[in-house]
Amino acid sequence: RVQHAARANGGVLHTFDIEPRKHEVASKHFARAGLDDVITLHTGDAARELTGLDDGVDFAFLDATKHETRAYWAALEPKLADRCLITVDNTSTHRKDLAEFLELIGQREDFTTADVPVGNGFALSVRTG
């Protein structure tokens, strides 16, 4: 699990949600699980909130409003570590909504991307340098 890996490696897991109620519920779950020391919750528009992160993000899981994925990417991309992993969810069920982003990252020479047709589908993109 990502949160346990974050703790073992001195990292932090950041989550973003625009809904304050979801933030409140998640916060309680994380505290109950003893993970509130390695998980930082951000309430607000993810594209804006991402700009406040420190550089060196080595893993990102994008599972949000599909038509806004490019905006999230624009905010996240400058923060990414030289070698990182990006996962985009629902690539089978929302292929049309994600087509522009998948084409964008698929054309990047510094990323290798694979489509994984499991469940609702997801794409894995690794920055290779």
C-alpha positions as CSV (number, residue, x, y, z in Angstrom):
1,R,0.0,0.0,0.0
2,V,1.2,3.5,-0.9
3,Q,0.7,4.9,2.6
4,H,2.8,2.2,4.2
5,A,5.5,2.7,1.6
6,A,5.4,6.4,2.3
7,R,6.0,5.8,6.0
8,A,8.8,3.3,5.3
9,N,10.6,5.7,3.0
10,G,10.0,9.0,4.8
11,G,7.4,10.1,2.3
12,V,4.0,11.7,2.4
13,L,0.8,10.7,0.6
14,H,-1.2,13.7,-0.6
15,T,-4.9,13.4,-1.4
16,F,-7.1,16.0,-3.0
17,D,-10.8,16.5,-3.0
18,I,-13.0,19.5,-3.6
19,E,-15.7,18.2,-1.3
20,P,-15.1,19.2,2.3
21,R,-17.4,16.4,3.6
22,K,-15.3,13.8,1.8
23,H,-12.1,15.3,3.3
24,E,-13.7,15.1,6.8
25,V,-14.7,11.4,6.4
26,A,-11.3,10.5,4.9
27,S,-9.5,12.3,7.7
28,K,-11.3,10.2,10.3
29,H,-10.6,7.0,8.5
30,F,-6.9,7.8,8.2
31,A,-6.6,8.8,11.9
32,R,-8.4,5.5,12.9
33,A,-6.0,3.6,10.8
34,G,-3.0,5.4,12.4
35,L,-2.0,6.9,9.1
36,D,-2.7,10.6,9.7
37,D,1.1,11.2,10.1
38,V,1.8,10.2,6.5
39,I,-1.3,11.4,4.7
40,T,-2.0,15.1,4.0
41,L,-5.5,15.9,2.8
42,H,-6.0,19.0,0.6
43,T,-9.5,20.4,0.2
44,G,-10.0,22.4,-2.9
45,D,-9.5,22.4,-6.6
46,A,-6.7,19.9,-7.2
47,A,-5.2,21.9,-10.1
48,R,-4.7,24.8,-7.8
49,E,-3.7,22.8,-4.7
50,L,-1.0,20.8,-6.7
51,T,0.9,24.0,-7.3
52,G,1.7,24.1,-3.6
53,L,3.4,20.8,-3.4
54,D,7.2,20.5,-3.2
55,D,9.0,19.1,-6.2
56,G,10.0,15.5,-6.2
57,V,6.6,13.7,-6.6
58,D,7.5,10.2,-7.4
59,F,4.0,8.7,-7.7
60,A,0.6,10.1,-8.8
61,F,-2.7,8.4,-9.1
62,L,-5.1,10.5,-11.2
63,D,-8.8,9.5,-10.7
64,A,-10.8,12.6,-10.9
65,T,-13.1,14.5,-13.3
66,K,-11.8,13.1,-16.6
67,H,-12.2,16.2,-18.7
68,E,-9.9,18.1,-16.2
69,T,-7.1,15.5,-16.3
70,R,-5.0,17.8,-18.5
71,A,-5.3,20.7,-16.0
72,Y,-4.2,18.4,-13.2
73,W,-1.3,17.2,-15.4
74,A,-0.2,20.8,-16.1
75,A,-0.1,21.5,-12.4
76,L,1.5,18.2,-11.5
77,E,4.1,17.8,-14.2
78,P,6.6,20.5,-13.0
79,K,6.5,18.8,-9.6
80,L,7.4,15.3,-10.8
81,A,10.6,13.6,-9.9
82,D,13.1,12.6,-12.6
83,R,12.0,9.0,-12.3
84,C,8.3,8.7,-11.4
85,L,5.2,6.7,-12.0
86,I,1.8,8.1,-13.0
87,T,-1.4,6.1,-13.0
88,V,-4.5,7.2,-14.7
89,D,-7.7,5.4,-13.8
90,N,-10.8,4.5,-15.9
91,T,-9.0,4.5,-19.2
92,S,-11.4,1.8,-20.7
93,T,-14.6,3.2,-19.4
94,H,-13.7,6.9,-20.1
95,R,-11.5,6.5,-23.1
96,K,-13.0,9.3,-25.1
97,D,-12.8,11.8,-22.1
98,L,-9.1,10.8,-21.5
99,A,-8.1,10.5,-25.2
100,E,-6.4,14.0,-25.4
101,F,-4.4,13.4,-22.2
102,L,-3.4,9.8,-23.1
103,E,-2.2,11.1,-26.5
104,L,-0.2,13.8,-24.8
105,I,1.6,11.6,-22.4
106,G,2.0,8.8,-25.0
107,Q,3.9,11.2,-27.2
108,R,6.4,12.2,-24.5
109,E,9.8,10.8,-25.2
110,D,10.7,10.9,-21.5
111,F,7.7,8.7,-20.5
112,T,6.9,5.1,-21.4
113,T,3.2,4.4,-21.1
114,A,1.2,1.1,-21.0
115,D,-2.5,0.7,-21.1
116,V,-3.7,-2.0,-18.6
117,P,-7.2,-3.3,-19.6
118,V,-8.1,-4.6,-16.1
119,G,-11.4,-3.6,-14.5
120,N,-12.2,-0.1,-15.8
121,G,-8.7,0.1,-17.2
122,F,-5.8,2.2,-16.2
123,A,-2.6,3.6,-17.8
124,L,0.8,3.4,-16.2
125,S,3.4,6.0,-17.3
126,V,6.9,5.8,-16.1
127,R,9.3,8.7,-16.6
128,T,12.4,7.1,-17.9
129,G,14.6,10.2,-17.9
